[in-house]
Amino acid sequence: IAHNVVVGENTVISSQTGISGSTTIGSQCIFAGQVGLAGHLEITDNVIILAQSGVSKSIKKPGLYFGYPAKEMKTAHRLEAHIRNLPDYSERIKLLEKEIEQLKKQFDKKS
């Protein structure tokens, strides 16, 4: 915990969490292990940040956050699902590009 950090009442900070200077943390917050916060941020009351998350911007809305950069849980889960599917999407795009090329060739022959 760096210089000029203010931590609100009943806030729990787990091990290996780093909080950069001049950050203000509200009350009733929970920071799981290995969370990192950039400096000069404001974290509102009732925020939970899950393990190994990186907070680079102030959090003004209570809720559950995770990831890097830390996002609301619902958004983070949606992004993770898309990331997991990227190899499949890439393969589908390649197949569609081949089909488009074949259709172009067929169209050009008829013209």
C-alpha positions in Angstrom: 0.0 0.0 0.0 1.7 3.2 -1.2 1.6 6.8 0.0 -1.6 8.8 0.5 -3.9 5.7 0.1 -7.2 5.9 2.0 -9.0 2.6 2.8 -12.6 2.7 4.0 -14.1 0.8 6.9 -14.6 -3.0 6.8 -12.6 -3.3 3.6 -10.6 -6.6 3.2 -7.3 -6.6 1.2 -5.8 -10.1 0.6 -2.2 -11.0 0.2 0.0 -9.8 -2.7 -2.3 -6.9 -3.5 -0.6 -3.7 -4.6 -2.3 -0.3 -4.3 -0.5 2.6 -5.9 -0.3 6.0 -4.4 -3.2 8.5 -3.8 -5.9 5.9 -4.3 -9.1 6.1 -2.3 -11.0 2.9 -1.5 -14.5 2.9 -0.2 -16.1 0.9 2.6 -17.2 -2.7 2.5 -14.8 -3.6 -0.4 -13.0 -6.9 -0.9 -9.8 -7.2 -2.9 -8.8 -10.9 -3.5 -5.2 -12.0 -3.8 -2.8 -10.5 -6.4 -5.0 -7.5 -7.3 -3.2 -4.5 -8.6 -4.5 -0.9 -8.6 -3.0 2.0 -10.6 -2.5 5.3 -8.7 -4.9 8.2 -8.2 -8.0 6.0 -8.5 -11.3 6.2 -6.6 -13.0 2.9 -5.8 -16.6 3.3 -4.5 -18.2 1.4 -1.6 -19.2 -2.3 -2.0 -16.8 -3.3 -4.7 -15.4 -6.8 -5.0 -12.3 -7.3 -7.2 -11.5 -10.9 -7.9 -8.0 -12.4 -7.8 -5.2 -11.4 -10.3 -7.3 -8.4 -11.6 -5.7 -5.2 -12.7 -7.6 -1.9 -12.0 -6.5 0.9 -14.3 -9.5 3.2 -13.9 -11.7 4.4 -11.1 -14.7 2.2 -10.2 -17.8 4.3 -9.5 -20.4 1.5 -9.5 -20.7 -1.1 -6.7 -20.3 -4.7 -8.0 -18.1 -7.6 -8.8 -15.1 -7.0 -11.1 -12.3 -9.1 -12.6 -9.8 -9.3 -15.4 -7.2 -7.0 -16.8 -8.3 -4.3 -17.2 -10.9 -5.1 -14.5 -14.4 -5.1 -15.8 -17.8 -5.8 -14.4 -18.2 -9.6 -14.1 -21.0 -9.9 -16.7 -18.9 -8.0 -19.3 -15.7 -9.9 -18.4 -17.4 -13.3 -18.8 -18.8 -12.3 -22.2 -15.4 -11.2 -23.4 -13.8 -14.4 -22.1 -16.3 -16.5 -24.0 -15.6 -14.6 -27.2 -11.8 -15.0 -26.7 -12.2 -18.8 -26.2 -14.1 -19.0 -29.5 -11.6 -17.0 -31.6 -9.9 -20.0 -33.1 -13.3 -21.3 -34.3 -14.3 -17.9 -35.6 -11.1 -17.6 -37.5 -11.6 -21.0 -39.1 -15.2 -20.1 -40.0 -14.1 -16.8 -41.6 -11.5 -18.6 -43.7 -14.1 -21.1 -45.0 -16.5 -18.2 -45.7 -13.8 -16.3 -47.6 -13.2 -19.4 -49.8 -16.9 -19.8 -50.5 -17.1 -16.1 -51.4 -14.2 -16.5 -53.8 -15.8 -19.5 -55.4 -19.1 -17.7 -55.8 -17.3 -14.7 -57.4 -15.7 -17.0 -59.9 -19.0 -18.7 -60.7 -20.6 -15.3 -61.1 -17.8 -14.0 -63.3 -18.1 -17.1 -65.6 -21.8 -16.4 -66.1 -21.3 -12.7 -66.9 
